[in-house]
Amino acid sequence: AVPPSRVGMAFDHAEAARKWPEQRINEVLGKDVAKFLQDKGYERRKQGAEQIETRVGSWAQRGGAEATKIQETIDCLHDIYIRNTSSSNFRKGGLIAMASTAIALKKDQVKPFLPGLVRPVLHLFYDDEARVRYYACESMYNVAKIARDEILPYFNDIFEGICKFYADVDTEVKNGAQFLDRLVKDIVTEHSEKFDVGTFVPQLAKRAENRNPHCRQLVLAWITVLNQISNIDMLDHLPLLITGLFDMLKDVARDVRHNADSMLTEFLSNIEKAPPEKQRKVIAATAESVVKSAEPSGSSTDNDDYERLSALCWVKAYVSIEVRLSQGAQDDGLELGDAPQPPFAEHLSKLLRAVLECVEDNEEEIQKTATEVQSLLQEMVRQSEWPVFPIEDVVDVLLRALERESVVLRTACLQWVCMLLQRFEEPMEPMLGNLLEPIFKILKHQEQDFVIAALQVLALMTKHKDYFQEVSMQLIQLFREDRKMLDAKGRLIIRRLLAHLDVKKFFRFMAQNIRPGCDGDLEFCDQLVQLLNWILLTSRETRAVREELLVDTQEADELLHALLIPWFHNPVSTLSLCLFVQKYELAHQLLLRFAAFEPTVEFLIQLDQLVHLLESPIFARVRMQLFEPRKHPFLVKCMLGLAMLLPQTNAFNILSGRIQLVHSGLLLDSLHQGEPAATTSAAEQAKMQEHLDNFDRAVLEKERYNSATDKKDVPEESAKDGRPFNPPGR
């Protein structure tokens, strides 16, 4: 690339030779000076330069027409010495003479001659010979020292040359550049009101891309200087610089990383102290760069981690500022939709993707900071009253992240989905269908807390139109396809869902759809009914429904009727439900039919579990009614019938102990022999017969199914004593 100083400086050497014959050179410079300046010895060149300084000084004092002689001297030095390509001694002499010319002039005299002094010196900043470059740097130092603020129009070209010198291979050139750089910094600081920072910062930002650590240190030093000048607000220029500053955090040079981090810290502090409008403006202009720096680069170096960690800290600060600003807007009474769009709302999906990637990072500090940031992001979105929210883009990011294997990452995604379902209930509805499959996959995971988080999402989804049925049916299908899951986690899954659902609505729906959802698989019907029955009779989530079933109302009767139809697929579950709701005569009739069953191991296990269930606090009311055998004769018959069906195991012994207590009830009941016995109305008899007919049909169908599939399980020995209480689906 052609340096700025060379643009427009095409030089015709033949024309210069015609313009400056030897006689003319001697007239302008003096015969001895012309020779001294091209000498190979430094002292002779210096002597020539001193004579030029004397002559120019005298002309400057006299002024007027003498100024023409000064300009002729500068033109001659440029054409004959600076532009000489055959001998570096000419160029060196020309540079020393240029500096002497400037020194001879006062500050108020030098301005008209600066173009002729500065441009030729800048040209030799790019000379091939190191010594010439050094003299060019020294010459510019002397020109700038005299010109002071008058040099500022040439500042950008001078800075470009200084950058080149900082990367120079020659040590003396680097040292000279440092002196020149310090002088120019002093000039800019003293005359900042004349300094065009707007044209300089883009150049500074471009130089920040240079990988040379010396150049980067130069850039950082200038940013620091400008940031310290009171009448320059560097926050206005931060959008151009921030990408380069974050990139420097990956630099191999420790000093570069340290200074870049210090500069970023200072900028962030200034943002946090700025007025709200200024904060929004700066955040809006820098958010994209900050988010990009927070994204994993695919590299695993410590320096990349350093950049991401710093970017996450910026994101955290930005989100905290936005939360405060949003809260302030609410306190000011702004209505929904009136609050301003947050500065980085359009980058939210990219930001969320970057933060979620960092949540599962191997670096503990990055992981911790990312977790804090994503919590703050959730809080910001939860409080948001934005006119437009990029919900589709955000959900797309979450869906992609849910495909990953990381439990930490997917748990964070589930938290986001929960928040979105609560905050944007209607806008989320079109996207629920895409969420169902990944959420149901999580239910198969071994990590319990992970499964619970997925269940909370499903519970929120069921509040949307049609999704209660969709979730419930998919749950049935999931259990049907994975029986081990039904047994291992079925109880946990359903109970956690019931904690957020309408329990009665859930059981009504399941009762209506167990058979259709099982698709003729009666063995699964048996398992699912057993699980639902245990939950209904033992879980705290179903307590209200249990209490309702015990109330003598038409609604309770209809609910019981709806449950009994599918419950017939598991006879022991039907019996336990009848005993709980105190339908003892129906329970007795069921027991009479049990006697005709082939006593499989599974059937005996369920009877064993029923006896343990009868000993639980849930059945305390039933046990108390054993003291009134005359009033509840069918209850006593049920206990006796159970004892007759059970092998002489521990459960049999428990039940026998209860039956012994019935004798005490009979002694009490003998005191009321004159009272009439309890009778059943004709209507109740008809309804009971209807239930018994339905039960008989269910049992017959189950027997035919077992016969067809050859799944009979005939026990070779009776159930062992001391079987632990182990309800299904735990």
N, C-alpha and C positions, 0 to 999 in steps of 0.2 A: 504494500500500500504506500502511496506517495504521502510523505509527511505534510501536515498543514503548512509548514514554513516554506515548502517548495512549490506549492500551488501558485501558478501564475508567475513563476520566476524562470521561465525558459531563457537561456543565455546564449547569445551569439558571440563566440570568441573572435571570429574574424572582424565583426563590427567593432568589438572592443579594441582590437589592434589598430584599426583605422582611426578610431576616435582618440586613442591615446598613444600617439607616437612618443618616442623617448623624450624628445624635447619638451613635449607638453607635460609629461609626467614630472620631469625635473622642474618645470615652472611651477607646478601646483604643489609638489611635495618638497622640492629642494633636491639638488643632485645627490648630496650626501645621504639624506633621509631615504631616498629611493633605493640606494644601495644597501644601507644599514638594514632596512626592513626585510630584505631577501637573504640576508646573511644566515649561514647555518649556525652561528653562535648566538646564544640567547642574549648575552650582554650587548652585542652590537644591535640586535633587533630592539632591545630595550632602549638603547641610546637613541635610536631613530624615533621610537614612540615618544620619548620624552621631548624631543625637539618638536614633534607634531603637537604635543600638549601645549608647549610654550606658544607656538604660532597661533593655534586655535584660541587659546586663552586671550591673546592680545587682540585678535579679530573680534572676539565676543565682547571685549571691553569697549571697543570702538563702536560696535554695532553698525546699523545702517547697511550700506552696500557691502560691508565686510562679510555679511552673512553668506553672500554668494560664494566667497572663497571657502568658507567652512563646508558648504554643500558640495563644492567641487572636490575638496579633499576627501570627503566621505565617498563620493562617486568613484573617484580614482582608486581608493583603497578597495572598494567593492569589485570594480571591474578588473583591476590588474592583480590584486593580491588575494582577496577572498575567493575569487572565481578561478584562480590559477590551478590547473589540474596537473601540471608537470612537476611541481615542487611543493612539498608540504611546508618548506621554510617560508615561501611566499605567504601561504595561508596563515601560518603562525604569526608572521610579522603583521599581516593585515589585521588579525584579531587583537593583537596588543595595541596597535595604532587606533583601532576602533574604540577600545576601552579608554585610551588616553584622550581621545577626542571628547568622549562623554565626560570624563573627569574634568576637562578644561572648561566645560560649560556648567553654569549654575542651573538649578532646578527650573527656574522660570525661563531659561534660555534653550533648554534641551528639547522641548516638545516638538518644534518644527522639524527637527532632525532625526527624531526617533524612528520613523519608517526606514530611513537609510542606515541607521545604526542597528536596529533590532533584527530586521529580516536577514541581512547577510550573516549575522552571528547565528541565528536560528538555523540557517542553511548548513552551517558547519557542525551543528549538533549531530548530524548524521554522517560525518566524515568517516572514512574507512580507517584512518590512523588515530590511535588512542590519544596521542599527544595533542593532536589538533582538537579533538573533542574536549580535552581538558582545558585548552586555551579558550575554546568557545564558551565553556561553562564559566570560566573566570571572567571573560570579557562581558558576558551577560550579567554577571554579579555586579560588576562595576557600573554598567549602564543602568541597571535597576536601582542601585544604591543612590545614584544621582537623580534619576527620574522619579522615584518613589511612586505615587499614585498614577503618574502619567504612563506608567508601564502597564497598567491594568487592562487597557484595550488589547494588549498582546498576551494577556495572561494564559489563555487556553493553550496557545501554541507553546508558550514557555513551559507550562505544566506537562505537555506531551513530551517535550524534550527531557524534562526532569525524570519522568517515568522511564524513559529509555536509559538515562544515565544510571538510575537505581538498579537496573538489570544488567548494566555493563560489566564486562569481564575484567576491566581494568580498575584496580583499587583506587588509584588517584582520581579517576573520573568519578567514581562513586562518592569519594570524599568531597570533591568539588561540588557535586550535585547536592549533597547535604547542606553545604554552606549556602548555596543558591536557594534551596528550598526554605531554609529558616528565614532568609531575608524576605522572600516573597510572602511567607506566612505573616511576618511582622507588618508588611505593607498592607496586606488584605485586612488584618485585624485593625490597623490604625485607620484605614479608609474604607471600612465595610459598607458605608452608605453608597459608595461609588462602584462597589463590586457587584458584578452581574452573576449572582449565584445560580440563577435559573438556567443559564447556558453552561455553567460549569458542572453542575451535578450530573447531567446525563453523561458527560465525559468521565466523571469520577466513577459512575456506575459501570461504564464500559471497561474501565481500567480494573475494576474489582474482579472482572472475569479472568484477568491475567493470573496464571498459576504461579508466577514467580513470587516467592515469599517477600522479597524486598519491595517489589511493587505493591503488594498487598499491604505491607506495613505503611507505605507511603499513603495509600488510599485511606487507611484507618486513621492515620495521623491527621489528615486533612478533614475527615468527617468530625473528628474530635474538636479540631480548631473551630470549624464552622458552627458546631453545636454550642460552643462556649461564647459565641458572639451574640450579644443581647438582641440586636435588631435583625437577626436572621433566625427564622423559625424553621428548623430542620425537619419538623414533623410534616411540613408541607411537601418536603422532598423525599420523605421516607419511602414512599411507594417505589421510587426508582432504585433505592439503595438496599432494600431489605432482602431481596433475593441473593444479592452478592454477599451480604453480611452472614446470612444463614449458610451459604455455600462455604464461607471461610471457616466455619466450625468443623469442616471435614479436612481442613488443611493439615498437611503432615508436620508443619512447623508449629511447635507448641505456642510460641509467642503470638503468632497470627491467631490461633484459636482463642487464646486468652484475651487478646485485645478486641477481637470481634465479639466475644461473649460480653465483655465489659460495655462495649458500645450498644449492643442489643439491650442489655439490662438498663442502661441509662435511657434509651429511647422508650422502653416499656414503662419505666417510671414516669417519664414525661407524659405519656399517653394517659396513665392512670390519674395524673394530676390535672389534666386538661379539662376545660368545660365540656359539658355533655355533647353539644353540637360538634365540637372539634373531635371528640372521641369517636362519634359516629362516622364523621368524614374520614378520619384516618383508618379506622377499622374497615370501612367499606373499601378503601383503596388498597389495603394490604392483606385482607383476609385470604385471597386466593393464593398469594405467595406463602403465607404462613401455613395454610392447609397443605400445600404441595410439599413444603419442607417436613411436615409431620408424617407424610406417607412413607412407608417402607420402600427403600430403593432397590431391594433385592440383594444388597450387600450386607455383610454381617460384621463390618469393621467397627471398632470402638468409636471412631470419629463419626461414622454415620449415626450411631446411637446417640452421640453427643448432640448432633444436629436435631434429631427427632425429639429428644428429651427437651431441648430448648424450645422447639416449635410447640410442643405440647404445653409447656409452661405459658407460652404466649396465648395459645388457644384458651387455656384455663382462665387467664386474665381477661381475655376478650369476652368470654361467656359470662364471667362474674360481672363485668361492666354492663353487659346487656341485661342481665337479671336485675341489676340495680336500676338501670334506666327504665326497664319495663315496670318495675314496682313503682318507680316514681311517676310514670305515666298513669298507672292505676290510681295512685294517691291523688293525682290531679283531676281525676274524674273522667278520663277519656273512656268513651264507650267502645264496644266491640267493633273492630274495623277502623277505628280512628287512630289507634296507636301506630306509630311509624314502623315500616318494615325494618327488621334488624339488618345491620350492615352486611352480614354474611349469610343471610337467609338463602340466597341463590347458591351458596356453596355448601349448604348444610349436608346434602347427601355425600359430597366428597369428603367433608370433614368427618362425618359419621363413619364412613368407610375407613378413613385413616385411623381414627381413634379405636375402632373395633379391631383393626389389625394389631394395634399396639397393646390392646387388652391381653392378648395371648403372647406377648413378646417374652423372650427368654431373659431379658434384662429386667431385674426386679423393679428398679426405680422407674423405668419406662412403663412397666405394667401397672405399677401403683398410681402413677400420675395419670395414665390413660383411664383407669377406673374412676378416678376423681373427676376427670374431664367429662366422661360420658354420663356420670351422675348429674353434673352441673348442666350438661346439655339437655338431659331429660327434664330437669327442673325449669330450664329456660323455656322449653317447648310446652311444658305443662302450664306455665304462667302466661304463655303467649296469647296475644290478641291480634295476631298478624292479619292483615287483609288477605294475603295469599300465603298458603303453606305448601311446600313441595312434597305432599304426602306420598304421591306415587313413586317419586325418586327415592324417598326414604325407605319405603316398604320394599322396593326393588333391592336396595342395599342389604336390608335385613334378610330377605329371602336368599340372597347369594351367600350371606354369612352363615345362615342356618344349614347350608349344605356342607360346611366344614366339619371336621371331626372334633375340634376343641370344645370341651364342655364349658370352659370359662367363657369362650366367645359366644357360644350359642345361648348360654344363660343370660348374658348381657343382651342378646337379641330378644329373648323372651321378655325381659324387663321393658324393652322399648315397645314391643308389640302390645303389652298390657297397658302401658301409658297411652299409646296411640288409640287403643280401643276405648279407653276412658275419656280421653280428651277430644277425639275426633270421631265420635260414634257413627254419624251418618256418612262422612267421607270414606270411612274405612270399609263400609259394607261391600262395595264392589270388589274389594281385594281379599275378602275372607276365604273365598274358594281356593285361592292360591296358597293360603296359609295352612289349610287343613292337613294336607299330606305331610309336610315337614313336622308339624306339631305332633301328629299321631305317631310318626316314626320315633320321636323322642320318648314316647310312653314305653317303648321297649328297652330303653336304656337302663343299666344297672344302678346308676347313681340316683338315689331317692330324691334328693333335693332338686335335681335336674327335672325329674318327672313331675314333682310338685309344681315347679314353675310352669311347665307345659300345661298342666291341668288348670292352673289359674287363667291361662290364656283361653283354653277351651270354654271355661265357665263364662268368661266375658263374651265370647263369641256366641254363646247360646242366647244371649239377651237380644240378639239381632233377629229380624224376621226370618223365619224358616230354618234358622241354624240350630235351634234347639233340637228339632227332629233330625237334622243332618248329623249333628254331633252324636246324638244318642244312637242312631242307626250305625254310624261308622264304629262306634264303641262296641256294639254287638258284633259287628263283622270282625273287628280286631280280636276280640276274645274267641270268636269261633275259629279264626285262622291260627291262633296261638294259644293252645290250651294251657301250656306251661305258664304263660303270662297270666292267664285267668286265675290259675291256682296261686301263683306267687305274688301278683300285684293287683289282682282284681279288687280286693277289698279296699286297698289304699286308694286306687284310682277312683272308685265310685264314691267313697266317703269324702275325698277331697273335692270332688265335683259337687256333691250334695251340700257342702259347706257354703257354696255360692249360688245354688239353684233353688227353685221351688220344688221341695222334696215330694210333695203330693203329686205335682204335675209330672215329675220324673217317673215315679212308680206307676202312675196311670199309663204313661206312654210306654214304658217298658212292658207292662202287663199286656198291652194291646199288640206289641210288636215282637215279643219273644218268639212266638211261633213263626211269623213271617220271616223274621230275621234269621232264624235257625235253618231255613231252607230244608226242612225235613230231617235235620240231624237231631233226633230225640235225645241222644246222649248229651249233646251240648245243652239242650233245653233243661235237662235234669241238673247239670252242673250250674248253669246260670241261675236257675230258680233257687237252688240251695244257697248260692252266694248272696243273692238279693234278700232272701229270707233272713239270713244271719244279720245282714246289715239292718234290715227293717226292725228286727227284734232286739238288737244289742247296741246299736250305735247311738251316740248322743245327737248326731245330726238328724235322726229320724224320731226323736222323742215326741215331738209335737204330733206327728202322724199316728204314733202308737196311742197316744192319749185320745186322739180323735176317734180311733177305731173302737175304743172302749165306751164311747158315748152312744146312747141309744137314740140315734137320729137317722133320718132317711139318707142323708149324705154319707154318714159313716157306713150304713148298710150297703149303699151303692159302691162305695170304695172297696169294701170287703168282697163284694160279689165280683168286682173287676179283677181283684187280686187272685181270688180262688181259682178262676178258670185256668190261667197259666200255671198256678202253683200245683195243680194236679199232676204236672209232669214230674214232680218230686214228692212222693207220698209223705215222707217224714216231715218235709217242710210244710205241707198242707196240715198235717196233724199238729205241729207246733203252733202254727198260726191260729188254728181253731181253738186250741187250749188257751192261747194268750187272750183271744177275744171272748173267751168263756162260752164258746159254742160246743158245750161238752157232749151233747147228744150226737151231733154231727161227728165229733171226734171219736166217740164210741163206735159209731157205725163204720168209720174208716178203719179202726183197729180190728173190727171183725173181719174186714176184707183183707187186712194185712196177713191174717192167718193162712190165707190161700196163696201168699207169695212164696216163691222159691227163695229161701234165706241166703242171699249172696253175702259175701264179706262186706261189700259197700253198704248194703242195706243194714246189716247189723252194726256197722260202725256209726251210721247215721242215728240209729236208735240209741246207741251208747252216748253219742254227743247230745241227743235230746234229753236224756236223763240228767247230764251235767248242766244243760241249759235250764232245766226245771229247778235246779238247785241255785241258780243265779238270782240276784236281787230283782231282775226284771219280772220273774214269775212269783214274787212274794205274795201277791194277791191270790194267785191260784192256790198256792200252798196253804194259805190261811183258810180257804174255803173247804179244805179237807176236814176241818173241825165241824162242818155242818153237812154231814153225809146225807141226811134226810132231805135237805134242801138242794143238794147237788149230787144226787145219786150217780149220774153218768160220769161225773169227775172221778168218783171212787172206782167205778167200773173201768175207766180209762187207765188208772194207775194199776189196777189188777191185770188188765189186758196187757199193758206194757211189760209187767213182771212175767207174765206167761210167755211173751214173745222172746224175751232176752235170755241168753245163756246165763249160767250162774257165774257172772263176772263181778267185778267191783261195782259196775253200774247197777247190776241186779241187787247187790247188797244195799246200795244207797236207797234204791227204790223200796226195798223191803222195809227199811227203817222208817220211811215215810208212811208206808201202809200200816205199820204197827201203831202209829199215832192216830190212825183213823178209829181205832178201838176207843180211844178217849173221846173222840167226837161222837161215837155211837152212844157212850154212856151219857154224854150231855144231851144227846138228841132224845134219849128215852124219857127225859123230863117233859118233852113236848109231843108225846105220842098222840094226844087228842087232836093235834092240828092236821089239816088235810095235806096230802102229798102234792108236790108241784106237778102241774100238768102243762102240756104244750098245746097252743092254739092250732086250729086247723090250717090257718094261713102259714104259720111257721112250719108245720108238718109238710105242707106242699113245697115250700121253698127248700126245706132240708132234703126232701126227696129229689128235687131238681139238682141240687148239688151232688147228691150221691150218684145220680145217674151220670152226671158229667164226669165224676171221679171214675166211675166204672169204665166209661168209654176211654178215658185217658190211660187207665191201667191196661186195658185190653190192647190199645194201640201200642203201648210201650212193650207189651209181651210179644206182639207180632213183629215189632221192630227188632227186638233182641233175637227172636227166632230166625229172622231173615238175615241178620248180619252176624249171627253166631258169636254173640258177645256175652254169652252167659258166664257168670262168675260164681261157680258153686264152691262154697267153703269146704275145705277138708277138715277143719277144726273150728271150734267156736272161738269168738273173740277173746283175746287174752285179758286177764284181770289187770286193772290199773292203767287202762288206756288213757293217755293224757287228753285233756280238753283241747282240741285242735280244730277250731272252726275253719271252713274253707276260705281260700283267698286271702290268707294273712300274709 
